[in-house]
Amino acid sequence: MNERKKSVVGWTAAVVVAVAGAVVLIVGLMTPVAFGWFAYQPLANATFVPDAGGVFLSRVAIIGLVILAIGLLAIAFLAGSRAAQGRSSRDAGTSPTD
């Protein structure tokens, strides 16, 4: 497999993983989160109601975040590798000055 084909496969895989992570994250955020409350103070007349400041993420949303992060890290790695290749090929024609 030549270098160009490896590059195309790498970029395609990274983008597919990032898009899949974004889709799973969106599905996870749209899924309502149910949680149980097992401990309570029986004599208290107060009821616990989560306010708007709390963030409750489902397992699907967390998995989507992890997959998205892996895809974005792969894209960042490939972009850095590509930038380094461009710099090394640009610098190959010039000699260093003392």
N, C-alpha and C positions, 0 to 999 in steps of 0.2 A: 504494500500500500504506500503510495507516494505521500509526500509531506502535505500537499494541497488537500488531498482526500482526507487525511487524518484531521486536518484543521476544520474542514467542513463538518465532519462527523462530530468532532468535539463541540463546535459551536451549536450544532443542531441539538445535540444531547443536552447541553447546558440550558438552551432556551426552552426545550420541551420540559425539563425538570422545573424551571422557574415558572412556566405557565401552569403546569400541573399543580404546583404548590399554591399559586394564586387562586386557581379554581377550587381546590380543597379548602383553602382559607375562606373564600367567599361562601361556600356551602356551609362551612362550620359556623360562620358568623350569622348566617340566616337561620340556623337550627336553634330553637329555644333551649336554654340551659335549665335543667331541673336539678335541684340540690335538696338534700334532706337536712333537717335540723334535729339532732339527736339529744342535745343537752339543753335543758331549760331550767329555769328557776320557777318551781310551781307556784310560789306565793306572790310572784310579781304580776302586776296587772298590765305590764308593757308587752307589746307584741313586736317582734323583730321584723322589720320590713327593710330590705336593702334599698338604699337611695340611689340616685342617679350617679353618684360618685364612684360606685363600685363597678368593677369590670369582671364579669364572669365569662370565662371562655370554656367552650366545650373541648373534649379531647380531639375532636376532628379539627377544630380551629388551631389548636396547638400543633398538631401534626402538620397542618397546612403551613403554619409559620416555619416549622423546621425544614420542610421540603423547599419552601420558597427561599429560605436562607441558604440552603445548600446550592440551589440553582444560581442564586445571585453571587455566591462565592466562586462558583465555577466560571461564571461569566467574567467576574473581576480578574480571576487568575488568567483566563484566556486573553483578556484585553491587555493585561500587564505583559504577558508573554509576547503578544503581537507588537506592543510598543517597544519592548526590548529588542526584538528582531529587527524592527525598522531602524532603531538607533544603531545597532551593531552593523547593519549593512550600510548605513550612511557614514559611519565612522571608519569603515574598512578602507575606503579610498583615500583617506587623509592620514598623514603621518603626525604623531604627537610632537609638539614643539617643546623644547627644553627651556 
